[in-house]
Every structure is written in structure tokens, then in C-alpha cells.
């Protein structure tokens, strides 16, 4: 490895010599890239990540209550209010006027909001009268680096 790669600078500094359509593959693994199918028109993230546009909202995660689920402070959460609530889904809930991100769990007699960080306690929803499911998290965008 030459010294350019060890200096803390990016090995690739960018170029405007190519468009996405001109670069046919990113063959870093030795196999055809999965993105090759989209090269003719590019990848539309709205099409890929949003199922129901009028019911979809973006939130930025605050706190570390869901870190064991791979959701970290600053991540962008894509929340769809039209997705039905099912056991085990990660949701945005309103509890006593506060927005929370937790995993929903329901058994025969009770429902709970479960954090994915042992620093936080499980919330038994039977103890609260002011609870609303705001929406179901469908995707998380986590920056690298």
C-alpha cells in the first residue's frame, strides 16, 4: 500500500469524467454488482424505500435506546404510518406526549415497549393511558464512518 492510502485522505478524490450511466459496474467482490440492473436509469431511493408516500415520514434518531437493534443516534428513520402494527416491529410511539422508538411486544394479556439497550427499562403499556402508535419503522439510514 502506498503512502497516499495511509495519510488519512480518501484514496479516491472524485471525478466528473463519468456519469452513473457510463460506469457499468462496481465489481469489488469479483461478481457482477447488484446495482448493474439499475444502471440504465439509476436507483430511485424514493421508489426503493417508500411504499406509501402520503403516509411516510422521516425522523432523526435521538438517543441510544435502540443501539442493539442497529439504530444509533443521528440515524434517519423512515416511518410508514400505513403499515399495520404487528408483534416485534420497531415503532415510533407517543407515550404521555413524548416520541419514543421501541420494539412493540404483545402477549396474551399485556403490551410492552422494549428498548434494545439494557440501560433502559421495558415499558408496560397497561400503566399508561396516553399511548398512541405513531408509525412503524420500515428502514433505517445509518451513515458509515
Residue pairs with C-beta under 8 A, 6 or more apart in sequence:
4 11
5 11
20 39
20 42
21 39
21 40
21 42
23 39
24 36
24 39
25 32
25 33
25 35
25 36
25 39
26 33
26 35
27 33
35 43
46 53
49 78
49 138
49 139
50 56
50 78
50 80
51 80
51 82
51 83
51 138
52 80
52 82
55 80
55 81
55 82
55 135
56 78
56 79
56 80
56 81
56 138
57 78
57 79
57 81
57 135
58 76
58 77
58 78
58 79
59 76
59 77
59 79
59 92
59 99
59 101
60 74
60 75
60 76
60 77
61 71
61 72
61 73
61 74
61 75
61 76
61 77
61 101
61 140
62 73
63 73
63 101
64 72
64 73
64 117
64 119
65 100
65 101
65 102
65 115
65 116
65 117
65 119
65 120
66 90
66 101
66 102
66 103
66 115
66 116
66 117
67 116
67 117
68 116
68 117
69 90
69 103
69 116
70 140
70 142
71 77
71 90
71 101
71 116
71 137
71 140
71 142
72 142
74 143
75 140
75 141
75 142
75 143
76 140
76 141
77 92
77 101
77 137
77 139
77 140
77 141
78 137
78 138
78 139
78 140
78 141
79 92
79 134
79 135
79 136
79 137
79 138
80 135
80 136
80 138
81 134
81 135
81 136
83 89
83 135
83 136
83 138
84 136
85 91
85 104
85 133
85 136
86 104
87 104
87 105
87 106
88 103
88 104
88 105
89 103
89 104
89 136
89 137
90 101
90 102
90 103
90 104
90 136
90 137
91 101
91 102
91 103
91 104
91 113
91 133
91 134
91 135
91 136
91 137
92 99
92 100
92 101
92 133
92 134
92 135
92 136
92 137
93 99
93 100
93 101
93 102
93 104
93 113
93 131
93 132
93 133
93 134
94 100
94 130
94 131
94 132
94 134
95 113
95 123
95 128
95 130
95 131
96 128
96 130
96 131
97 130
99 134
100 113
100 123
101 137
102 113
102 114
102 115
102 123
103 113
103 114
103 115
103 116
104 111
104 112
104 113
104 114
104 133
105 111
105 112
105 113
105 114
106 112
110 124
110 125
110 126
111 125
111 126
112 122
112 123
112 124
112 125
113 122
113 123
113 125
114 122
114 123
115 121
115 122
125 131
